[in-house]
Amino acid sequence: MTITDKVVEEKLEDETYVDEEGSELLEEGNEVAGGRHVVPNGVAVEELKNYGGAKKLKNECPEDVAKLLLEKDAGDIYDRFVTAVAETRGVRGALGGWKDAQFVSVLDIFADEFAEKGIKVALCKRKSGKGTYRWLEYIDVEKVGKYVPQYDVANMSGQVIKTCYTKLKFPNGVAVEELKKWNGRKKLKESIPIYVETMMNKKDLMSEYNQLVEHCIEAGVGNNTKNWKSGKLYDIMMEYKPIFESKGVDIFVCRKDEYISHGQYGGHMEYFHWIEFVDREEQPNYYPQRAAEVNKSEECSIM
């Protein structure tokens, strides 16, 4: 009897799959990464732990994953896959942490077999000041065919936003423009990131982008300090949103606040702002990690 068969027999016998919070939560999707991200129904999740992770991956199978595997007759593929991950040298480091590239190389061996059963599998990672979370997404292509895993490590673009404590990464299909704290308006006007430039040219949005930049420089800062203001930037994005959406691009202003401790001398806040341009053809379900949508009063901290 395989591990999948055991889970099916012991936990899925009654064919009832209602979360303790009720069916309403399941309609919205399932939470991962400590509740910081939600995947839609039709995507089964298996979280990867550092402590004892290989053993748990080989010997335990989440209920929703087991249900999907049973429906798709893919239990044997799953068992061979998790066994290969657990037994392949180099997938975990000396201290027990997962190595993403090596993990994906094992996953690639089984990708075609899963695909033949209508399942796409992705290794995902989300990193923030709260820690690093890894999980596997088993995607029922028939139910959510257009779904793109937002944190798929195999689909990252290389763009990053570095804060004092974190390094935020972004997938392909998302172009990021950081709003610098020092000489921010000047830098915004003088240069354009290559990913943003490529997307604007592809979508024939360069003229609209230039207007957006000018508007941010003029109206997206405080009256005296000229520092970026989330509420003002948000209002600008809402004004331009329909224009960009008409050509398949969504725009968001994002913000992250971090408290920098000075020890016994107190501390101060650092504020990071950036704009995300999302190509909805490549990222139909993407949502920003740090969207600044409600920060109209400049008092809401987005940690």
C-alpha beads as a LAMMPS data file, in Angstrom:
LAMMPS data file: protein, C-alpha beads

303 atoms
302 bonds

1 atom types
1 bond types

-500.0 500.0 xlo xhi
-500.0 500.0 ylo yhi
-500.0 500.0 zlo zhi

Masses

1 110.0

Atoms # bond

1 1 1 0.000 0.000 0.000
2 1 1 1.454 3.369 -1.015
3 1 1 1.514 6.459 1.207
4 1 1 -1.198 7.948 -1.011
5 1 1 -3.403 4.899 -0.528
6 1 1 -2.950 5.102 3.241
7 1 1 -4.019 8.736 3.381
8 1 1 -6.995 8.077 1.135
9 1 1 -8.103 5.147 3.300
10 1 1 -7.588 6.852 6.653
11 1 1 -8.605 10.449 5.995
12 1 1 -10.698 10.738 2.844
13 1 1 -13.138 7.936 3.492
14 1 1 -16.196 10.111 4.047
15 1 1 -15.637 12.309 0.918
16 1 1 -16.141 15.432 3.067
17 1 1 -13.515 18.155 2.615
18 1 1 -14.774 21.142 4.580
19 1 1 -12.297 23.354 6.416
20 1 1 -12.848 23.925 10.148
21 1 1 -13.704 27.536 9.339
22 1 1 -16.447 26.371 6.954
23 1 1 -16.987 26.150 3.214
24 1 1 -16.768 29.918 2.692
25 1 1 -12.994 29.836 3.289
26 1 1 -12.531 27.087 0.700
27 1 1 -14.428 29.131 -1.888
28 1 1 -11.843 31.862 -1.493
29 1 1 -8.877 29.486 -1.636
30 1 1 -6.375 27.836 0.672
31 1 1 -3.804 29.716 2.735
32 1 1 -0.087 28.947 2.600
33 1 1 3.115 30.577 3.845
34 1 1 1.740 31.164 7.316
35 1 1 -1.449 32.724 5.945
36 1 1 0.431 35.273 3.832
37 1 1 -0.616 33.856 0.469
38 1 1 -3.738 32.182 -0.895
39 1 1 -4.010 29.660 -3.722
40 1 1 -7.333 28.994 -5.456
41 1 1 -9.438 25.872 -5.255
42 1 1 -8.062 23.327 -7.678
43 1 1 -4.544 23.809 -6.310
44 1 1 -3.438 21.337 -3.639
45 1 1 -0.546 22.372 -1.394
46 1 1 2.199 20.437 0.362
47 1 1 4.339 22.587 2.640
48 1 1 8.038 21.751 2.973
49 1 1 9.591 21.918 6.414
50 1 1 13.292 22.290 7.073
51 1 1 13.305 20.179 10.237
52 1 1 12.628 16.588 9.223
53 1 1 11.401 17.801 5.872
54 1 1 12.676 14.952 3.698
55 1 1 11.222 12.284 5.983
56 1 1 7.864 14.037 6.230
57 1 1 7.716 14.530 2.472
58 1 1 8.303 10.812 1.887
59 1 1 6.016 9.470 4.609
60 1 1 3.199 12.010 4.865
61 1 1 0.773 13.312 2.261
62 1 1 -1.704 16.195 2.845
63 1 1 -5.360 15.342 2.430
64 1 1 -6.047 17.677 -0.481
65 1 1 -2.961 16.407 -2.347
66 1 1 -4.018 12.788 -1.771
67 1 1 -7.530 13.545 -3.010
68 1 1 -6.217 15.115 -6.211
69 1 1 -3.804 12.227 -6.812
70 1 1 -6.631 9.733 -6.312
71 1 1 -8.885 11.572 -8.777
72 1 1 -6.119 11.713 -11.384
73 1 1 -4.722 8.214 -10.762
74 1 1 -1.313 9.762 -10.099
75 1 1 -0.441 8.202 -6.746
76 1 1 2.357 6.041 -8.141
77 1 1 4.017 9.055 -9.777
78 1 1 3.807 10.990 -6.533
79 1 1 5.340 8.155 -4.502
80 1 1 8.267 7.815 -6.893
81 1 1 8.735 11.595 -6.956
82 1 1 8.855 12.130 -3.174
83 1 1 11.100 9.090 -2.772
84 1 1 13.505 10.531 -5.337
85 1 1 13.548 13.892 -3.547
86 1 1 14.223 12.247 -0.182
87 1 1 16.977 10.007 -1.517
88 1 1 18.771 12.325 -3.973
89 1 1 22.004 13.761 -2.621
90 1 1 22.359 17.530 -2.833
91 1 1 18.666 18.371 -2.545
92 1 1 19.295 19.429 1.056
93 1 1 22.235 21.366 2.437
94 1 1 24.552 20.454 5.302
95 1 1 22.229 22.160 7.797
96 1 1 19.109 20.535 6.395
97 1 1 17.786 23.416 4.284
98 1 1 16.301 22.762 0.860
99 1 1 18.294 23.657 -2.273
100 1 1 15.877 25.027 -4.832
101 1 1 17.768 24.332 -8.061
102 1 1 18.497 20.736 -7.103
103 1 1 14.908 20.201 -5.966
104 1 1 13.563 21.529 -9.281
105 1 1 15.949 19.277 -11.217
106 1 1 14.342 16.249 -9.537
107 1 1 10.846 17.643 -10.080
108 1 1 11.591 18.098 -13.795
109 1 1 12.153 14.345 -14.145
110 1 1 8.526 13.685 -13.190
111 1 1 6.921 16.781 -14.748
112 1 1 5.838 15.069 -17.977
113 1 1 4.298 12.142 -16.109
114 1 1 2.285 14.480 -13.899
115 1 1 1.278 16.488 -16.981
116 1 1 -0.092 13.360 -18.664
117 1 1 -2.436 13.049 -15.675
118 1 1 -3.517 16.691 -15.931
119 1 1 -1.384 17.936 -13.030
120 1 1 1.242 20.664 -13.051
121 1 1 3.627 20.734 -10.076
122 1 1 5.614 23.794 -8.968
123 1 1 8.087 24.415 -6.164
124 1 1 7.250 27.768 -4.596
125 1 1 9.138 29.982 -2.166
126 1 1 8.154 33.154 -0.367
127 1 1 10.721 35.017 1.695
128 1 1 10.068 37.931 4.041
129 1 1 11.069 39.279 7.416
130 1 1 8.849 36.596 8.982
131 1 1 10.916 33.802 7.464
132 1 1 11.212 31.645 4.358
133 1 1 8.349 29.402 3.301
134 1 1 8.528 26.639 0.701
135 1 1 5.697 24.546 -0.627
136 1 1 4.679 22.400 -3.582
137 1 1 1.607 23.306 -5.613
138 1 1 -0.194 20.448 -7.368
139 1 1 -2.357 22.207 -9.949
140 1 1 -5.438 20.586 -11.456
141 1 1 -5.064 21.986 -14.971
142 1 1 -8.640 21.079 -15.884
143 1 1 -10.015 23.240 -13.054
144 1 1 -7.548 26.157 -13.087
145 1 1 -5.834 25.910 -16.465
146 1 1 -4.842 29.580 -16.634
147 1 1 -3.515 29.703 -13.100
148 1 1 0.169 30.685 -12.726
149 1 1 1.943 29.994 -9.393
150 1 1 3.055 33.399 -8.168
151 1 1 6.088 32.133 -6.247
152 1 1 7.276 29.418 -8.636
153 1 1 11.075 29.364 -8.200
154 1 1 11.472 28.224 -11.815
155 1 1 9.679 31.328 -13.098
156 1 1 11.520 34.140 -11.298
157 1 1 12.778 37.059 -13.397
158 1 1 15.809 38.072 -11.336
159 1 1 14.315 41.433 -10.331
160 1 1 14.613 42.230 -6.633
161 1 1 13.676 44.947 -4.170
162 1 1 16.161 45.056 -1.309
163 1 1 14.959 46.409 2.003
164 1 1 16.901 46.507 5.253
165 1 1 15.766 43.028 6.254
166 1 1 14.452 41.293 3.138
167 1 1 14.991 40.739 -0.557
168 1 1 11.687 40.606 -2.436
169 1 1 11.749 38.668 -5.716
170 1 1 9.385 38.911 -8.677
171 1 1 8.255 36.464 -11.380
172 1 1 8.342 36.845 -15.131
173 1 1 5.429 38.924 -16.338
174 1 1 5.893 41.488 -13.553
175 1 1 8.051 44.572 -14.169
176 1 1 9.177 46.520 -11.112
177 1 1 10.194 50.156 -10.724
178 1 1 11.631 51.140 -7.349
179 1 1 10.916 54.644 -6.076
180 1 1 14.198 55.614 -4.476
181 1 1 14.273 57.456 -1.165
182 1 1 17.147 59.766 -2.125
183 1 1 16.727 61.896 -5.247
184 1 1 13.792 59.656 -6.039
185 1 1 12.003 62.020 -8.402
186 1 1 15.185 62.729 -10.358
187 1 1 16.092 59.045 -10.679
188 1 1 12.538 58.130 -11.722
189 1 1 12.653 60.653 -14.553
190 1 1 16.181 59.907 -15.754
191 1 1 16.078 56.121 -16.108
192 1 1 13.725 53.231 -16.765
193 1 1 14.360 49.619 -15.683
194 1 1 14.902 47.242 -18.592
195 1 1 11.992 44.999 -17.596
196 1 1 9.643 47.985 -17.451
197 1 1 10.916 49.332 -20.762
198 1 1 10.473 45.947 -22.443
199 1 1 6.904 45.599 -21.187
200 1 1 5.927 49.150 -22.125
201 1 1 7.243 48.674 -25.663
202 1 1 5.586 45.277 -25.975
203 1 1 2.215 46.683 -24.892
204 1 1 2.546 50.022 -26.723
205 1 1 2.323 51.890 -23.416
206 1 1 5.475 54.020 -23.458
207 1 1 3.605 57.297 -23.905
208 1 1 1.208 56.463 -21.063
209 1 1 4.142 55.353 -18.900
210 1 1 5.909 58.689 -19.402
211 1 1 2.740 60.530 -18.397
212 1 1 2.442 58.335 -15.306
213 1 1 6.050 59.096 -14.338
214 1 1 5.527 62.840 -14.717
215 1 1 2.376 62.664 -12.631
216 1 1 4.170 60.721 -9.866
217 1 1 6.993 63.266 -9.815
218 1 1 4.574 66.175 -9.564
219 1 1 1.859 64.819 -7.284
220 1 1 3.160 61.658 -5.597
221 1 1 5.206 63.385 -2.894
222 1 1 4.663 65.508 0.176
223 1 1 4.330 69.260 -0.120
224 1 1 7.408 70.073 1.976
225 1 1 9.723 67.067 2.278
226 1 1 9.036 65.771 -1.259
227 1 1 9.164 62.218 0.081
228 1 1 6.945 59.638 -1.603
229 1 1 3.435 59.408 -0.127
230 1 1 1.546 56.137 -0.471
231 1 1 -1.902 57.730 -0.469
232 1 1 -1.028 60.156 -3.253
233 1 1 0.702 57.462 -5.303
234 1 1 -2.291 55.191 -4.856
235 1 1 -4.642 57.866 -6.198
236 1 1 -2.403 58.287 -9.247
237 1 1 -2.385 54.543 -9.918
238 1 1 -6.180 54.450 -9.723
239 1 1 -6.365 57.242 -12.306
240 1 1 -4.111 55.425 -14.770
241 1 1 -5.308 51.899 -13.994
242 1 1 -8.094 51.785 -16.656
243 1 1 -5.695 53.127 -19.309
244 1 1 -3.106 50.417 -18.654
245 1 1 -5.730 47.692 -18.183
246 1 1 -7.117 48.410 -21.649
247 1 1 -3.796 47.096 -22.996
248 1 1 -3.507 44.135 -20.673
249 1 1 -1.336 45.609 -17.919
250 1 1 -2.308 46.065 -14.272
251 1 1 -0.472 48.582 -12.089
252 1 1 0.053 48.706 -8.322
253 1 1 1.908 50.945 -5.905
254 1 1 3.586 48.973 -3.136
255 1 1 5.125 49.865 0.195
256 1 1 7.047 48.140 2.964
257 1 1 7.835 49.725 6.342
258 1 1 10.659 48.496 8.558
259 1 1 11.657 49.606 12.030
260 1 1 15.417 49.973 12.450
261 1 1 16.449 49.575 16.072
262 1 1 19.229 51.701 17.573
263 1 1 19.324 49.587 20.687
264 1 1 19.063 51.665 23.866
265 1 1 18.783 54.799 21.740
266 1 1 15.446 53.859 20.213
267 1 1 15.151 53.542 16.463
268 1 1 13.613 54.890 13.275
269 1 1 11.373 53.792 10.410
270 1 1 12.519 53.110 6.858
271 1 1 9.952 53.269 4.042
272 1 1 10.297 51.492 0.701
273 1 1 8.048 52.223 -2.283
274 1 1 7.840 50.709 -5.754
275 1 1 5.468 50.281 -8.696
276 1 1 4.567 46.890 -10.153
277 1 1 3.411 46.518 -13.762
278 1 1 1.691 43.159 -14.314
279 1 1 1.248 41.608 -17.748
280 1 1 -2.049 39.774 -17.313
281 1 1 -1.298 37.435 -20.211
282 1 1 1.693 36.020 -18.333
283 1 1 0.392 36.551 -14.780
284 1 1 -3.431 36.298 -14.833
285 1 1 -3.831 35.852 -11.047
286 1 1 -0.818 37.729 -9.643
287 1 1 -1.317 40.048 -6.681
288 1 1 1.462 42.176 -5.129
289 1 1 3.142 41.030 -1.949
290 1 1 3.002 44.500 -0.389
291 1 1 0.164 46.385 -2.103
292 1 1 -0.357 49.827 -0.515
293 1 1 -4.070 50.029 -1.278
294 1 1 -5.408 51.186 2.078
295 1 1 -2.652 53.543 3.135
296 1 1 -4.455 56.781 2.356
297 1 1 -3.678 58.472 5.688
298 1 1 0.042 57.567 5.710
299 1 1 -0.531 55.863 9.059
300 1 1 -0.941 52.252 7.932
301 1 1 2.231 50.179 8.138
302 1 1 2.568 47.356 5.604
303 1 1 5.027 44.960 7.199

Bonds

1 1 1 2
2 1 2 3
3 1 3 4
4 1 4 5
5 1 5 6
6 1 6 7
7 1 7 8
8 1 8 9
9 1 9 10
10 1 10 11
11 1 11 12
12 1 12 13
13 1 13 14
14 1 14 15
15 1 15 16
16 1 16 17
17 1 17 18
18 1 18 19
19 1 19 20
20 1 20 21
21 1 21 22
22 1 22 23
23 1 23 24
24 1 24 25
25 1 25 26
26 1 26 27
27 1 27 28
28 1 28 29
29 1 29 30
30 1 30 31
31 1 31 32
32 1 32 33
33 1 33 34
34 1 34 35
35 1 35 36
36 1 36 37
37 1 37 38
38 1 38 39
39 1 39 40
40 1 40 41
41 1 41 42
42 1 42 43
43 1 43 44
44 1 44 45
45 1 45 46
46 1 46 47
47 1 47 48
48 1 48 49
49 1 49 50
50 1 50 51
51 1 51 52
52 1 52 53
53 1 53 54
54 1 54 55
55 1 55 56
56 1 56 57
57 1 57 58
58 1 58 59
59 1 59 60
60 1 60 61
61 1 61 62
62 1 62 63
63 1 63 64
64 1 64 65
65 1 65 66
66 1 66 67
67 1 67 68
68 1 68 69
69 1 69 70
70 1 70 71
71 1 71 72
72 1 72 73
73 1 73 74
74 1 74 75
75 1 75 76
76 1 76 77
77 1 77 78
78 1 78 79
79 1 79 80
80 1 80 81
81 1 81 82
82 1 82 83
83 1 83 84
84 1 84 85
85 1 85 86
86 1 86 87
87 1 87 88
88 1 88 89
89 1 89 90
90 1 90 91
91 1 91 92
92 1 92 93
93 1 93 94
94 1 94 95
95 1 95 96
96 1 96 97
97 1 97 98
98 1 98 99
99 1 99 100
100 1 100 101
101 1 101 102
102 1 102 103
103 1 103 104
104 1 104 105
105 1 105 106
106 1 106 107
107 1 107 108
108 1 108 109
109 1 109 110
110 1 110 111
111 1 111 112
112 1 112 113
113 1 113 114
114 1 114 115
115 1 115 116
116 1 116 117
117 1 117 118
118 1 118 119
119 1 119 120
120 1 120 121
121 1 121 122
122 1 122 123
123 1 123 124
124 1 124 125
125 1 125 126
126 1 126 127
127 1 127 128
128 1 128 129
129 1 129 130
130 1 130 131
131 1 131 132
132 1 132 133
133 1 133 134
134 1 134 135
135 1 135 136
136 1 136 137
137 1 137 138
138 1 138 139
139 1 139 140
140 1 140 141
141 1 141 142
142 1 142 143
143 1 143 144
144 1 144 145
145 1 145 146
146 1 146 147
147 1 147 148
148 1 148 149
149 1 149 150
150 1 150 151
151 1 151 152
152 1 152 153
153 1 153 154
154 1 154 155
155 1 155 156
156 1 156 157
157 1 157 158
158 1 158 159
159 1 159 160
160 1 160 161
161 1 161 162
162 1 162 163
163 1 163 164
164 1 164 165
165 1 165 166
166 1 166 167
167 1 167 168
168 1 168 169
169 1 169 170
170 1 170 171
171 1 171 172
172 1 172 173
173 1 173 174
174 1 174 175
175 1 175 176
176 1 176 177
177 1 177 178
178 1 178 179
179 1 179 180
180 1 180 181
181 1 181 182
182 1 182 183
183 1 183 184
184 1 184 185
185 1 185 186
186 1 186 187
187 1 187 188
188 1 188 189
189 1 189 190
190 1 190 191
191 1 191 192
192 1 192 193
193 1 193 194
194 1 194 195
195 1 195 196
196 1 196 197
197 1 197 198
198 1 198 199
199 1 199 200
200 1 200 201
201 1 201 202
202 1 202 203
203 1 203 204
204 1 204 205
205 1 205 206
206 1 206 207
207 1 207 208
208 1 208 209
209 1 209 210
210 1 210 211
211 1 211 212
212 1 212 213
213 1 213 214
214 1 214 215
215 1 215 216
216 1 216 217
217 1 217 218
218 1 218 219
219 1 219 220
220 1 220 221
221 1 221 222
222 1 222 223
223 1 223 224
224 1 224 225
225 1 225 226
226 1 226 227
227 1 227 228
228 1 228 229
229 1 229 230
230 1 230 231
231 1 231 232
232 1 232 233
233 1 233 234
234 1 234 235
235 1 235 236
236 1 236 237
237 1 237 238
238 1 238 239
239 1 239 240
240 1 240 241
241 1 241 242
242 1 242 243
243 1 243 244
244 1 244 245
245 1 245 246
246 1 246 247
247 1 247 248
248 1 248 249
249 1 249 250
250 1 250 251
251 1 251 252
252 1 252 253
253 1 253 254
254 1 254 255
255 1 255 256
256 1 256 257
257 1 257 258
258 1 258 259
259 1 259 260
260 1 260 261
261 1 261 262
262 1 262 263
263 1 263 264
264 1 264 265
265 1 265 266
266 1 266 267
267 1 267 268
268 1 268 269
269 1 269 270
270 1 270 271
271 1 271 272
272 1 272 273
273 1 273 274
274 1 274 275
275 1 275 276
276 1 276 277
277 1 277 278
278 1 278 279
279 1 279 280
280 1 280 281
281 1 281 282
282 1 282 283
283 1 283 284
284 1 284 285
285 1 285 286
286 1 286 287
287 1 287 288
288 1 288 289
289 1 289 290
290 1 290 291
291 1 291 292
292 1 292 293
293 1 293 294
294 1 294 295
295 1 295 296
296 1 296 297
297 1 297 298
298 1 298 299
299 1 299 300
300 1 300 301
301 1 301 302
302 1 302 303
